[in-house]
Amino acid sequence: MPSYDAIIIGGGTNGLACAGRLASAGQKVLLLEGRDRLGGGAAGGTGWDGYRMPALAHLLTHLDRRVVDKMRLEDHGLRFVTGNLPTTALDPGGNHLTLSGAAGAKLLGNIAEADKAAWSALRARLMAFAAALAPFREMTPPRIAKGAGNPYMKLGQIALGLRRLGREEFREFLRMALINVADVMEDDLTDDRLRGTIAFDTVLGAWLGPRSPNSLFLYLNRLAGAAAGQQGALALPAGGMDAVAAAMEKSAIASGVTIRRDAVVAKVVIEGDRATGVELAGGETLSAATVISAINPKTTFQTLIGPRHLDTGFMNRVADLRSRGGAAKLHLALKGTPDFRGADLQSRLVIAPSIGAVENAFNAVKYGEVPDTPVMEILLPSAMEGGHAPEGHHLLSAVVQFAPHAPKAGANVARKAMLANTLAVLETSAPGIGKQIVHSELLMPYDIEARYGMAGGNWHHGELAVEQMLFLRPFPAVSQYSTPISGFWLAGAGNHPGGGISGAAGWNAAERILTGAQP
């Protein structure tokens, strides 16, 4: 008899969500995490004395409502400093623009009334499109293949949801979903600060620029998520992002999940054509009726399974998965309070002065180079609540776009250049900040891959792009969380609907496993 009903590989938010859902249905579940802390990209960082650093993610945009409600995360300690964090689009001259409310419901600052009106109309349309897409985040994607049952029922549900927009809006959705975000912004808006911020938000964490085909669809995907129960909002958990993982861990344990840290899985044990357990790096073998991988699909199939158990065509599809990371993560320990030319430090600060600035940053990394003037999202958690930095000091966390995952100049040279260029951009927006730096850390995509096991340093375990989304994620043969190996499933961000600290993929996978569906 197997020791467990299910063994889950990977203790990120998707692994925790999957474990919690299966355990709540009465299954005996073991969750294995290779690092010393849970949460994946939402885990706490190592930190310096007196500073508490986030790992990768520092904000919530997509936390799945089922995970929050069914795992009773609030009962297990999840609280929010704010569930609706404003965004300040920084201007080098101090003429900042604030996007207040979910997805910039209100624009505050010196901006033309015509742009306010145009943005209000465009935002309403985009939010409606995103709301129509939101329910599909909670669905298993249809499999478009012979012998896949009847995928047309789900496709019909998708079409029906979109047709409820009305005939004209449905046509507009089809048009806009296939174009780039730069064209939409330039057609409707004239304010470079607003254009640049929306362009930045669209490509955050992605490997494409605002002028890349179909890029607007990624912005709709972002708006389809909800944080603290509000569509399109940004939420900051009290105590930092690791508070999300902590609440999920408490919930999972309360449901009966057994959790082991520092448990590196060396391979999935396969007998015949069925997964029967896992072997740890130390040689220990654990058995289970079902094995579930919540880590990235490339590592899953290339390392934990291997080509002996899968055909050549399948392994070629795995090798072809695009998983280039384009974001770097910056942490700065600051002595004193930085001055971003009067900007509100209790907001998300964005340095993306124009669409061209975002596109130029992307152009550099396409050729393995470091951009001269990267664009970035900045958060000072120490300005929001205590406990992140010593008295009189601040912690700055920034996601910097774009960073090469395979730099021509070599890893160390590129990291040094990226840090220098990023600090130069920061100095323009916050004069004197360089003299306040006590400690600094910059994680390039290859550093993220090494530390967190994310293939290519991509936070979503595979690029978010139209050709790798929905029933194409990560590719059609495994888009429904099942695999060709009986008893072996996928539950990570590499599957639909992707990453973003949501738990949605893990929850979806658990629901499918519980229906009794067979891989």
C-alpha positions, -999 to 999 in steps of 0.1 A, spaced: 0 0 0 13 35 -8 23 56 22 4 86 9 -25 93 -14 -6 122 -29 30 135 -29 34 171 -41 68 183 -53 73 220 -46 61 242 -18 53 273 -36 18 288 -35 5 264 -62 19 234 -43 4 246 -11 -30 253 -27 -30 218 -43 -20 202 -10 -47 221 9 -74 212 -15 -66 175 -17 -62 172 21 -96 190 27 -111 162 6 -97 136 29 -65 126 11 -33 119 30 -9 144 15 29 149 17 43 182 5 81 183 -3 100 215 -6 136 215 -16 145 248 1 144 257 38 113 279 34 79 277 16 63 301 -8 85 300 -39 86 335 -53 66 347 -22 90 333 3 109 357 26 144 367 15 176 362 35 179 398 45 206 418 63 207 425 100 175 444 109 161 442 74 133 419 61 135 414 24 108 399 1 121 371 -22 108 379 -57 72 391 -56 64 420 -34 28 427 -43 -4 407 -49 -24 410 -81 -39 375 -86 -45 357 -53 -73 332 -62 -105 337 -43 -110 300 -38 -76 297 -21 -85 326 2 -120 314 10 -117 277 11 -83 276 28 -96 303 52 -64 323 50 -78 352 70 -85 328 99 -49 317 96 -35 352 99 -36 368 64 -41 406 67 -35 434 43 -18 467 49 -38 479 19 -59 461 -6 -58 489 -31 -23 503 -34 -20 534 -57 6 537 -84 27 568 -89 42 572 -124 74 591 -116 85 621 -136 121 632 -135 110 668 -130 86 659 -101 54 662 -122 42 628 -111 10 611 -120 -9 590 -95 -32 561 -106 -55 557 -77 -80 529 -72 -81 496 -90 -63 498 -123 -61 535 -121 -98 543 -116 -88 579 -108 -59 599 -122 -44 625 -99 -19 651 -109 -13 675 -138 -30 657 -167 -52 670 -195 -89 665 -191 -91 649 -225 -66 622 -214 -86 617 -182 -118 612 -202 -101 589 -228 -85 568 -200 -118 565 -182 -135 551 -213 -105 529 -223 -102 515 -187 -139 507 -185 -137 487 -217 -105 469 -207 -119 460 -173 -151 446 -189 -130 425 -213 -109 413 -184 -139 405 -162 -153 383 -191 -120 364 -191 -117 361 -153 -139 329 -149 -116 310 -172 -88 313 -147 -107 288 -126 -113 263 -154 -94 234 -167 -86 245 -203 -102 224 -231 -80 201 -250 -82 208 -287 -73 173 -300 -89 142 -313 -100 119 -286 -100 147 -260 -137 143 -252 -158 173 -260 -138 205 -257 -164 225 -275 -187 228 -244 -160 247 -226 -151 267 -257 -188 275 -259 -188 287 -223 -159 310 -231 -176 323 -262 -208 329 -244 -191 349 -216 -175 371 -242 -206 375 -263 -224 389 -232 -203 420 -238 -226 428 -267 -220 424 -304 -199 456 -309 -178 451 -278 -173 414 -287 -159 425 -321 -137 451 -304 -125 425 -280 -114 402 -309 -97 432 -325 -78 444 -294 -68 409 -282 -46 405 -313 -28 438 -313 -1 453 -292 -6 475 -262 15 504 -276 -9 509 -305 -39 510 -282 -23 535 -258 -11 557 -287 -45 556 -303 -64 568 -272 -39 587 -250 -13 614 -253 2 615 -218 36 597 -219 36 590 -181 3 571 -184 12 554 -216 46 542 -202 30 529 -170 4 508 -187 30 495 -212 52 486 -182 24 468 -164 16 449 -195 51 434 -199 61 431 -162 76 396 -158 72 388 -195 96 384 -224 82 408 -249 79 446 -254 49 468 -256 51 467 -295 53 429 -296 23 413 -313 -7 403 -290 9 421 -260 -24 437 -250 -37 403 -241 -12 401 -213 -26 434 -198 -61 419 -200 -48 388 -182 -33 411 -155 -66 429 -150 -85 396 -149 -69 389 -115 -81 401 -82 -62 411 -50 -80 414 -17 -112 406 -35 -110 435 -60 -105 431 -97 -74 449 -111 -62 460 -76 -28 458 -60 -26 444 -25 2 445 1 0 417 28 8 428 63 42 414 72 52 410 36 46 385 9 58 356 30 27 361 51 7 346 23 28 315 23 26 313 61 -12 315 61 -14 288 34 10 266 54 -10 269 85 -42 261 66 -26 231 49 -13 217 82 -47 222 98 -62 201 70 -37 173 77 -9 180 52 25 168 62 53 192 51 90 185 47 115 212 40 150 207 26 136 176 8 151 177 -26 135 153 -50 159 135 -73 135 116 -95 99 104 -98 97 66 -93 79 50 -123 69 13 -124 56 2 -157 38 32 -170 27 46 -137 42 70 -111 44 53 -77 64 78 -57 96 98 -55 132 93 -46 149 121 -26 185 133 -32 196 113 -1 183 81 -15 150 79 6 121 65 -14 85 76 -7 54 60 -22 21 75 -32 -9 67 -53 -6 101 -70 25 122 -76 21 159 -85 48 183 -97 43 220 -88 77 230 -101 85 241 -136 76 217 -164 111 217 -180 128 205 -148 99 182 -142 102 163 -174 139 167 -183 152 159 -148 126 142 -126 112 120 -153 137 118 -181 135 107 -217 133 70 -209 97 72 -199 85 97 -226 86 96 -264 109 117 -285 82 140 -298 70 148 -263 106 156 -251 111 178 -281 80 198 -271 94 201 -236 128 213 -250 109 239 -271 91 255 -242 101 291 -240 111 301 -204 133 332 -207 133 354 -177 135 391 -184 132 406 -149 158 414 -123 151 418 -86 168 446 -67 170 451 -29 185 481 -13 191 488 24 189 526 28 201 548 57 175 576 58 144 583 38 148 586 0 131 615 -17 116 606 -51 110 643 -58 81 645 -34 63 613 -45 42 594 -20 64 566 -6 32 547 4 24 540 -32 39 518 -59 65 538 -78 70 532 -115 98 545 -136 86 540 -172 86 575 -187 72 565 -221 63 535 -243 96 541 -260 116 537 -228 100 503 -221 105 491 -257 142 503 -257 148 484 -225 134 452 -241 154 458 -273 187 455 -254 180 421 -239 169 406 -272 206 407 -280 219 396 -247 228 431 -236 220 452 -205 197 482 -211 213 516 -206 181 529 -189 160 500 -174 124 506 -163 112 494 -130 86 490 -103 96 502 -68 82 495 -34 93 506 0 76 482 24 92 500 54 72 531 45 40 511 47 45 493 80 72 486 106 94 456 109 111 458 75 141 480 84 158 495 115 146 528 128 155 556 105 163 532 77 143 519 47 142 488 25 137 493 -12 125 465 -33 123 468 -71 115 447 -101 137 459 -129 129 453 -166 146 441 -187 176 419 -178 192 394 -201 190 358 -190 220 348 -212 242 379 -213 269 381 -240 293 398 -216 290 370 -190 271 367 -158 293 388 -135 300 416 -159 263 419 -168 252 419 -132 276 447 -124 265 467 -154 228 461 -146 232 473 -110 252 504 -121 226 513 -148 197 507 -124 212 529 -97 218 556 -122 181 556 -132 172 557 -95 195 586 -89 177 606 -115 143 600 -98 156 602 -62 187 625 -61 211 614 -34 198 579 -30 232 564 -40 248 579 -8 221 563 13 228 527 2 241 505 30 236 471 13 225 461 -22 216 429 -39 206 424 -75 193 391 -88 196 386 -125 174 359 -142 202 334 -140 206 341 -103 168 336 -99 171 303 -117 199 291 -95 183 302 -62 147 294 -68 149 266 -95 128 286 -121 139 276 -155 155 305 -173 147 327 -143 111 331 -156 88 338 -127 59 321 -144 77 287 -150 74 295 -187 68 326 -207 34 342 -207 25 347 -243 -6 340 -264 10 309 -279 17 296 -243 -15 304 -226 -49 287 -220 -51 253 -237 -16 258 -251 0 261 -216 26 247 -214 17 227 -245 -15 209 -256 -6 174 -244 -3 185 -208 -25 216 -207 -51 199 -185 -27 192 -157 -25 154 -166 5 138 -183 11 107 -204 23 89 -172 -5 74 -152 -7 89 -117 15 118 -125 1 154 -127 13 190 -131 2 218 -107 26 246 -111 26 281 -127 38 265 -160 2 254 -165 -29 275 -169 -35 302 -158 2 309 -151 20 325 -121 14 357 -101 12 343 -65 -24 331 -70 -25 293 -62 -50 290 -92 -30 264 -111 -25 242 -80 -62 245 -71 -74 237 -106 -51 206 -107 -64 194 -74 -100 198 -86 -93 177 -117 -75 150 -97 -105 148 -73 -129 143 -102 -112 110 -108 -100 121 -143 -72 98 -155 -40 111 -171 
